[in-house]
Amino acid sequence: MVRSYNIAVSAAIEVIDSFGEGAVMHTKIWSDMFLLTLPVAEKVLRPAIIYGFLIAGLRLAGKRELAQLNPFDLVVLLTLSNTVQNAIIGEDNSVTGGIIGAISLLVINYIVVRFLFGHAKLDRVVEGESEVLIEKGVLRKDRLKKELITLPELEAAAHRQGFGSLDEIERAILEPGGTFCFIRKEPAPEEARHAEVMARLDQIAQELNRIRPVSPQP
């Protein structure tokens, strides 16, 4: 298949050559861009292997890598893409090879997602399950230790979602995708009624101050 493709590209390049010496540079450009130097099967297998490795590696590394709680996690994810880049493209830098690799990744991901959609149990094994870090306002330090999340990192995540402190949180969940879900504490019924009464008293006081006649100056 690669041989047939390269023959077709070479034929097109020869047609360009026939226009004269001025087309030599353009011929080299087209050759470097579109001639494959690796078999198509290898261009498909390389992304598939790296895809499986990254899924397994990120699963073992834990949810905090996806959450990017500190600069170290971000550095790992950024350098990880550069590290596996050569393993994906190999010795082929052509546009055609890049397109084949990209299509392979998209197709593989589509197949995996569709398969896991119909197999919920296997999906939980692959993606993992949510971890409850705060339950009923109580911090679960064993879960934090399991996910290697420090208290300052959890507080920073809460601040990014508009919470002043962890005391305002009733429930905190770390999702499989690395996102945090914080649920605010609801006030007790007595506190809610007290706050409502105080708000009404403040409103009545403001109304009285507004309608109170101003005493004349002596």
Steps between C-alpha positions, in 0.01 A plus 500: 500500500782738590683400180196580286448830678865601461492404131200726450671786682820445302304510176345828599844635587634394159218695339609805696861441391395508138425870531871580525784553743310768686278231643784305668457676833125447490560133419709453814240675710222277371716192548586584860139580580320201358736206446457238775815342644320250725233237431141610557450214748783636714356852482174358638654272764727763653215736609293203617778373728573847642127560552468184708816579694382852589158376611662244729769741621260780589269249669787378720628853565167598655247775450727775633707492180191597301399756763834687457503617862855637487761599239664157521187327370478748213868446413448123495206524259681745272820300483309175464363609163849587376644178637264274305498714186793321336353164592183593312648647182815285478740598222221633279435875509275522196162668499346176380646311796371763741151480353501120524613518863235761590224302333618186680479672840153640428369163383653313795357748749156479335502121518614498864240757607219321319603167651524635855165674461330163477709341778455707815696265728800495271475878465531538878807276496667699223408851614477434873234620741435829675666561835313681776750729673255682731186330628240691706754773564760255634836481325595143407875503538534135398357584156731800469796278583386240246482761222818678621313828538618740769266723701636822340437352153141417593450849642643654182257297290212618721613864470495472120132409522410793723519347849669697773600196705434129532261575788244612240504161323257220578637253246806494274546245223800430276362375169679237287591768247689699763236770559379603845135529595425705812156517662431791733364445850132579545421697817298328773126583508541703820787699352304562180197627694722718718669650194161563338365673814810717530475596133138605546584701812773681307252573222244637748766718663597643163135575417451676834808711448374596156151613611606653832448881484809707538485710822542876438828654597473740803 
